[in-house]
Amino acid sequence: MANSTTDLAPQDFYKDLLRTDRSNSGLSTSSTPEKVVDGLGNESALGVTQNRTLVKPATDNTTLFQIKDTSNNNVLVADSTNNAIKVGANSMYVNTLYHQFGSYGQAVTNQTWTAMVSSPLGNSPSTAVTFGTNAGAPASTLTVSTTSDDVAISLFYVWDSIVIEGAKVFCGASGTSTADDLTFAIVSYAIDTGNGATSGDLSDGEIMAVSASAIEPDRSAVDYQALSISSSAIPAGRVLVAMLRNDGDNNTVGATLTMKYHIV
């Protein structure tokens, strides 16, 4: 419990008093909050009027404003360093979202990066959308050519700027042994939206997440992997393509890749 001022003279505690500097005229009705200061005139992060409350720090920090439970767990945190609101004991971004890509009974050509579907439900493309055979990285460009219907269902449009927090995949294959070596990736691309002859073409590819090592599934078990995040921030207006590569047999593959992200 805080010490009482009952037996203290004003000179012994005036420095700790909080007030607004309004020349003894009380709280303002203005739309501009007045800074709350201590008895020495030092400004706090708090500003008030009769109708508004403002919290604005002198220096940005990750715990500007906190609400906690009786066990000291975070309920809500305002982070002015990252311009974010976080909730819960694990301080999850309040605008955390998830997106699932899928590969549904898809035949994957050996040593070829093949796009997954940008939907938790649906069929894989009738014609595979491929991004080259380079083991180190998928192709950084794609020309739609004659496969626009297949390309369209492989795209996740980034409406607002986002940050990827993680990506996890579950996969299986139709083979009877671990003859499939699967690698997964999420790649960010610039997309032509001009509705002309090159509309939908992709360029400036950047790997955002990728398997640290290959997975070797067979039909007897579903394998799991957390992808490594290579680069997390993605500006608005780009698209994401999740894809897989098989460096083993050409067995049919089924996979779901779930991406966790938040809007910034």
Secondary structure, 3 states (H helix, E strand, C coil): CCCCCCCCCHHHCHHHCCEECCCCCCCCCCCCCEEEECCCCCEEEEEECCCCEEECCCCCCCCCEEEECCCCCEEEEEECCCCEEEECCCCEECCEEEEEEEEEEEECCECCEEECECCCCCCCCCCCCECCCCCCCCCCCECCCCCHHHHHCCCEECCCCEEEEEEEEEEEECCCCCCCCEEEEEEEEEECCCCCCCCCCEEEEEEEEECCCCECCECCECEEEECEECCCEECCCCEEEEEEEECCCCCEEEEEEEEEEEEC
